[in-house]
Amino acid sequence: MKKKQIIRLVGVPLLTLLFFLFESTDPVYYRYVMIWSCLMALILWEGNGMLAKLLEAHYSWRKNAGARIVVQLTSSLLFTLWLTFLSDKILHDVVYNGQFSYLIFKRDFSFFALISILYNAIYSGEHFFREWRKSLVEAEKLKTEQLAAQYEMLRNQVNPHFLFNSINTLIGLIQEDKELAVEYGHEFAKVYRYVLEQSKKELVSLEDELGLIKTHITLLKARFGDQLKINLNIDEIQGYLLPPLTLQMLLENAIKHNIINKQSKLKIDFVQKADKLVISNNINRKKLNGTSTGLGLDNIRKRFNYLSDREVTVEESENVFRVILPLLLENVIHENADH
């Protein structure tokens, strides 16, 4: 049974009793007054309810709550005025066989108007609460949809970002060593297959990410030799998760933004510290001449923000650039990621 039906089943009999106690004076008329009280309670209750439904089409609570309250209360009082006049005429002229009294009419109208005001106050309060709760749910739903759309956009940036960096590396290799460039192209195809498979996922295992990094390191070492040193100091990998291609993007960024030659060697360290992964490199700043998209770190930050309450930390000193990633666990992923 609906809540409104339960309230009606309780409210109408209570009003009937209230009206009976208010109007009854002579035991001779108890039976008639009881019938009058019952009809009065039912018509007053249902009449106010029908008015509220009719007004809903023209005066929405959301769009114009102030006007709705004024119009509903005015309509309710006019309806109560008409009902009081009609019921008093019938009660006094037919039941009491007496003359209609405007003094009694004023008394009855004051009482019935108070009941109508009380009814409308409860009705309006219930509607306000329901609409407020509904608006909260809709606002949360909209927020979730917006976050999901933003995350999808961030995720879609990963493939072009990887492709952009890899093509830059390939162009550099073609200029330096054509045979190595061909080998890089073959290995790049294998890596990019992984990228296509994993980039649609929200999270991948740290183990899979390390597997990609190790393959990529082989390609990079073939190009840079001992001018590039990459250390992987990661012991505990089981259960930890990351957004796809996070480590690869950081590795590419370090190479893209720094000079690598015999005079300026680049060292990149991947070090696990409890439930964090610290990626650091020495700084040999390279002038990029407008070839940077600026998406890498921002993309990583925003994807972590979507999936977790833990933040990515970026630190930069005169000689060292450091990114600290939180290693995520399935049971602490932010609930937004489930929507």
Secondary structure per residue as TSV (DSSP state, phi and psi in degrees):
chain	resnum	aa	ss	phi	psi
A	1	M	-	360.0	134.6
A	2	K	-	-70.9	157.7
A	3	K	H	-60.9	-40.2
A	4	K	H	-62.9	-38.9
A	5	Q	H	-66.0	-38.8
A	6	I	H	-64.9	-43.8
A	7	I	H	-62.8	-39.8
A	8	R	H	-65.1	-42.2
A	9	L	H	-64.6	-28.6
A	10	V	H	-88.5	-42.8
A	11	G	H	-67.7	-44.4
A	12	V	H	-64.1	-48.3
A	13	P	H	-60.9	-36.7
A	14	L	H	-64.2	-43.0
A	15	L	H	-64.2	-40.1
A	16	T	H	-58.0	-47.5
A	17	L	H	-63.1	-41.6
A	18	L	H	-63.4	-45.5
A	19	F	H	-64.9	-38.4
A	20	F	H	-63.5	-46.8
A	21	L	H	-64.4	-33.1
A	22	F	H	-72.1	-38.3
A	23	E	H	-96.3	-31.5
A	24	S	-	-70.5	130.7
A	25	T	-	-131.2	-36.6
A	26	D	-	-115.5	124.0
A	27	P	G	-56.4	-24.4
A	28	V	G	-60.6	-32.5
A	29	Y	G	-102.6	9.6
A	30	Y	H	-54.6	-45.6
A	31	R	H	-61.3	-43.9
A	32	Y	H	-70.5	-38.9
A	33	V	H	-66.1	-35.9
A	34	M	H	-64.2	-43.2
A	35	I	H	-63.5	-44.2
A	36	W	H	-61.0	-43.4
A	37	S	H	-63.6	-41.1
A	38	C	H	-64.8	-46.7
A	39	L	H	-64.4	-42.2
A	40	M	H	-61.9	-44.8
A	41	A	H	-63.8	-44.3
A	42	L	H	-65.6	-46.9
A	43	I	H	-66.9	-41.2
A	44	L	H	-64.0	-43.1
A	45	W	H	-66.3	-53.7
A	46	E	H	-69.1	-34.8
A	47	G	H	-63.8	-44.6
A	48	N	H	-64.7	-36.7
A	49	G	H	-65.2	-41.8
A	50	M	H	-65.9	-39.2
A	51	L	H	-60.7	-43.2
A	52	A	H	-61.5	-41.5
A	53	K	H	-66.1	-40.4
A	54	L	H	-64.4	-37.5
A	55	L	H	-74.0	-22.0
A	56	E	H	-59.4	-33.6
A	57	A	T	-71.6	-25.3
A	58	H	T	-111.2	-27.1
A	59	Y	S	-130.7	88.7
A	60	S	-	-72.7	142.9
A	61	W	T	-61.7	-35.9
A	62	R	T	-72.7	-44.0
A	63	K	T	-78.6	-40.0
A	64	N	-	-149.5	75.2
A	65	A	H	-64.7	-38.9
A	66	G	H	-61.7	-49.4
A	67	A	H	-63.4	-36.8
A	68	R	H	-62.2	-43.9
A	69	I	H	-62.9	-46.1
A	70	V	H	-62.7	-49.6
A	71	V	H	-65.0	-43.3
A	72	Q	H	-65.5	-43.3
A	73	L	H	-67.3	-41.5
A	74	T	H	-62.8	-46.6
A	75	S	H	-61.2	-41.1
A	76	S	H	-64.8	-41.2
A	77	L	H	-69.1	-38.1
A	78	L	H	-65.2	-42.1
A	79	F	H	-62.8	-42.0
A	80	T	H	-65.2	-38.5
A	81	L	H	-61.1	-47.7
A	82	W	H	-64.5	-43.4
A	83	L	H	-65.4	-40.8
A	84	T	H	-63.6	-44.8
A	85	F	H	-61.0	-47.3
A	86	L	H	-65.5	-44.5
A	87	S	H	-68.6	-37.5
A	88	D	H	-66.9	-39.0
A	89	K	H	-60.9	-46.8
A	90	I	H	-65.3	-46.0
A	91	L	I	-62.4	-46.6
A	92	H	I	-81.5	-37.4
A	93	D	I	-79.9	-35.1
A	94	V	I	-96.2	-48.1
A	95	V	I	-82.0	-52.5
A	96	Y	S	-83.0	-11.3
A	97	N	-	52.2	35.7
A	98	G	S	-120.1	179.0
A	99	Q	-	-84.6	140.2
A	100	F	-	-62.0	131.6
A	101	S	-	-114.7	123.0
A	102	Y	H	-69.3	-25.8
A	103	L	H	-65.9	-44.1
A	104	I	H	-68.0	-37.0
A	105	F	H	-59.8	-44.0
A	106	K	H	-62.9	-40.8
A	107	R	H	-63.2	-47.6
A	108	D	H	-64.7	-40.8
A	109	F	H	-64.3	-40.9
A	110	S	H	-59.0	-41.6
A	111	F	H	-69.0	-48.2
A	112	F	H	-67.9	-34.4
A	113	A	H	-64.1	-38.7
A	114	L	H	-62.5	-39.6
A	115	I	H	-64.6	-43.4
A	116	S	H	-64.7	-41.0
A	117	I	H	-62.8	-42.2
A	118	L	H	-63.7	-42.8
A	119	Y	H	-59.8	-46.8
A	120	N	H	-67.7	-32.9
A	121	A	H	-65.1	-44.4
A	122	I	H	-65.9	-44.2
A	123	Y	H	-61.9	-46.8
A	124	S	H	-65.3	-42.1
A	125	G	H	-61.8	-42.1
A	126	E	H	-64.6	-40.4
A	127	H	H	-68.5	-42.0
A	128	F	H	-58.1	-45.7
A	129	F	H	-64.0	-43.2
A	130	R	H	-64.6	-44.1
A	131	E	H	-67.5	-36.9
A	132	W	H	-63.9	-44.5
A	133	R	H	-65.4	-39.1
A	134	K	H	-64.7	-41.5
A	135	S	H	-66.0	-35.1
A	136	L	H	-64.1	-43.3
A	137	V	H	-63.8	-44.0
A	138	E	H	-66.1	-39.1
A	139	A	H	-64.3	-41.0
A	140	E	H	-66.6	-39.2
A	141	K	H	-64.2	-43.3
A	142	L	H	-64.1	-41.4
A	143	K	H	-61.3	-43.2
A	144	T	H	-63.8	-42.7
A	145	E	H	-64.4	-39.3
A	146	Q	H	-66.1	-41.6
A	147	L	H	-64.1	-41.1
A	148	A	H	-64.2	-40.9
A	149	A	H	-65.4	-41.2
A	150	Q	H	-64.9	-40.8
A	151	Y	H	-66.2	-40.0
A	152	E	H	-61.9	-38.9
A	153	M	H	-65.0	-42.8
A	154	L	H	-62.7	-41.4
A	155	R	H	-65.9	-36.3
A	156	N	H	-70.5	-17.8
A	157	Q	H	-75.8	-19.6
A	158	V	H	-64.6	-48.8
A	159	N	H	-58.4	-51.9
A	160	P	H	-60.3	-36.6
A	161	H	H	-64.5	-45.0
A	162	F	H	-62.6	-45.4
A	163	L	H	-61.7	-43.1
A	164	F	H	-58.8	-49.6
A	165	N	H	-66.4	-41.1
A	166	S	H	-67.9	-38.4
A	167	I	H	-65.6	-38.9
A	168	N	H	-59.7	-42.8
A	169	T	H	-63.8	-42.1
A	170	L	H	-63.4	-40.3
A	171	I	H	-61.6	-42.4
A	172	G	H	-62.2	-39.7
A	173	L	H	-67.7	-40.0
A	174	I	H	-58.5	-38.6
A	175	Q	H	-71.3	-29.0
A	176	E	H	-98.0	-43.2
A	177	D	-	-154.7	102.4
A	178	K	H	-65.7	-38.9
A	179	E	H	-64.0	-42.5
A	180	L	H	-66.0	-32.9
A	181	A	H	-64.1	-39.7
A	182	V	H	-63.9	-45.4
A	183	E	H	-60.8	-42.2
A	184	Y	H	-61.5	-40.7
A	185	G	H	-60.4	-41.8
A	186	H	H	-64.8	-46.4
A	187	E	H	-67.2	-35.3
A	188	F	H	-61.0	-38.5
A	189	A	H	-61.3	-39.9
A	190	K	H	-65.9	-44.0
A	191	V	H	-64.5	-41.2
A	192	Y	H	-68.3	-28.4
A	193	R	H	-62.0	-42.4
A	194	Y	H	-61.8	-41.8
A	195	V	H	-58.3	-46.4
A	196	L	H	-63.6	-36.3
A	197	E	H	-73.4	-38.6
A	198	Q	H	-93.2	-25.1
A	199	S	T	-67.6	-19.2
A	200	K	T	-82.2	-8.7
A	201	K	S	-87.2	152.5
A	202	E	S	-77.9	-36.4
A	203	L	-	-140.8	146.9
A	204	V	E	-131.2	163.2
A	205	S	E	-73.4	151.2
A	206	L	H	-59.5	-33.8
A	207	E	H	-61.3	-44.9
A	208	D	H	-65.3	-40.3
A	209	E	H	-63.3	-39.9
A	210	L	H	-66.6	-35.2
A	211	G	H	-61.5	-41.4
A	212	L	H	-65.6	-43.7
A	213	I	H	-60.7	-42.5
A	214	K	H	-63.5	-39.6
A	215	T	H	-64.5	-41.4
A	216	H	H	-69.7	-35.7
A	217	I	H	-61.4	-39.0
A	218	T	H	-57.6	-42.8
A	219	L	H	-65.1	-44.5
A	220	L	H	-68.1	-38.3
A	221	K	H	-65.8	-33.1
A	222	A	H	-64.4	-32.1
A	223	R	H	-82.5	-47.9
A	224	F	H	-98.7	-15.5
A	225	G	G	61.5	-138.8
A	226	D	G	-80.0	3.9
A	227	Q	G	-75.8	-17.7
A	228	L	E	-122.0	124.6
A	229	K	E	-121.4	124.5
A	230	I	E	-123.1	121.7
A	231	N	E	-108.3	130.0
A	232	L	E	-111.6	105.8
A	233	N	E	-116.1	73.1
A	234	I	-	-128.4	118.7
A	235	D	-	-102.4	-49.7
A	236	E	-	-101.9	108.7
A	237	I	-	-114.5	-18.6
A	238	Q	T	-66.0	129.0
A	239	G	T	90.1	-15.6
A	240	Y	-	-86.4	145.2
A	241	L	E	-128.1	155.6
A	242	L	E	-144.9	155.3
A	243	P	-	-61.8	143.5
A	244	P	T	-55.9	139.9
A	245	L	T	67.3	15.7
A	246	T	H	-60.7	-50.5
A	247	L	H	-67.3	-39.0
A	248	Q	H	-63.5	-40.4
A	249	M	H	-65.4	-39.9
A	250	L	H	-67.9	-38.6
A	251	L	H	-63.3	-46.5
A	252	E	H	-63.3	-40.0
A	253	N	H	-63.0	-42.2
A	254	A	H	-61.6	-41.4
A	255	I	H	-70.7	-39.6
A	256	K	H	-68.3	-34.5
A	257	H	H	-94.3	-1.2
A	258	N	B	-128.3	147.3
A	259	I	-	-73.6	135.6
A	260	I	-	-129.2	109.0
A	261	N	S	-155.1	-173.5
A	262	K	S	-64.9	-32.2
A	263	Q	S	-82.5	-29.6
A	264	S	S	-127.8	84.3
A	265	K	-	-78.9	148.2
A	266	L	E	-109.5	130.3
A	267	K	E	-119.1	125.8
A	268	I	E	-120.9	126.0
A	269	D	E	-114.9	132.4
A	270	F	E	-111.8	107.3
A	271	V	E	-124.5	127.2
A	272	Q	E	-87.2	130.3
A	273	K	E	-128.2	97.7
A	274	A	T	57.6	-119.3
A	275	D	T	-99.7	30.8
A	276	K	E	-131.3	152.6
A	277	L	E	-121.9	120.4
A	278	V	E	-102.9	120.9
A	279	I	E	-112.5	118.3
A	280	S	E	-134.0	154.0
A	281	N	E	-149.3	151.6
A	282	N	E	-72.8	156.1
A	283	I	-	-103.8	119.4
A	284	N	-	-129.3	74.5
A	285	R	B	-54.3	132.7
A	286	K	-	-106.6	140.7
A	287	K	-	-82.7	118.9
A	288	L	-	-90.7	-14.8
A	289	N	T	54.0	42.2
A	290	G	T	80.2	14.0
A	291	T	-	-94.4	3.2
A	292	S	-	-93.5	135.0
A	293	T	-	-84.8	-22.4
A	294	G	S	73.0	12.5
A	295	L	-	-89.6	-25.2
A	296	G	H	-53.5	-68.9
A	297	L	H	-63.9	-40.4
A	298	D	H	-62.2	-41.6
A	299	N	H	-61.8	-46.4
A	300	I	H	-62.0	-46.2
A	301	R	H	-56.3	-49.2
A	302	K	H	-68.2	-36.1
A	303	R	H	-66.7	-39.5
A	304	F	H	-65.6	-39.7
A	305	N	H	-61.9	-36.2
A	306	Y	H	-69.5	-40.4
A	307	L	H	-89.1	-19.4
A	308	S	-	-152.3	157.9
A	309	D	S	-82.5	-7.4
A	310	R	S	-88.2	138.4
A	311	E	-	-102.5	154.3
A	312	V	-	-82.6	132.5
A	313	T	E	-107.6	132.3
A	314	V	E	-118.8	125.2
A	315	E	E	-125.7	139.5
A	316	E	E	-140.6	125.2
A	317	S	-	-111.6	-168.3
A	318	E	S	-66.8	-31.6
A	319	N	S	-118.1	-16.3
A	320	V	E	-130.6	136.1
A	321	F	E	-111.0	131.2
A	322	R	E	-136.8	134.5
A	323	V	E	-121.6	129.2
A	324	I	E	-112.1	115.5
A	325	L	E	-100.8	134.2
A	326	P	E	-76.6	132.5
A	327	L	-	-86.5	122.5
A	328	L	B	-91.6	151.2
A	329	L	-	-117.0	150.4
A	330	E	G	-58.1	-38.4
A	331	N	G	-80.0	-1.9
A	332	V	G	-121.0	12.3
A	333	I	S	-66.1	137.3
A	334	H	-	-58.0	137.7
A	335	E	G	-59.8	-22.0
A	336	N	G	-61.0	-28.2
A	337	A	G	-70.6	-14.3
A	338	D	G	-84.2	-11.4
A	339	H	-	-92.2	360.0
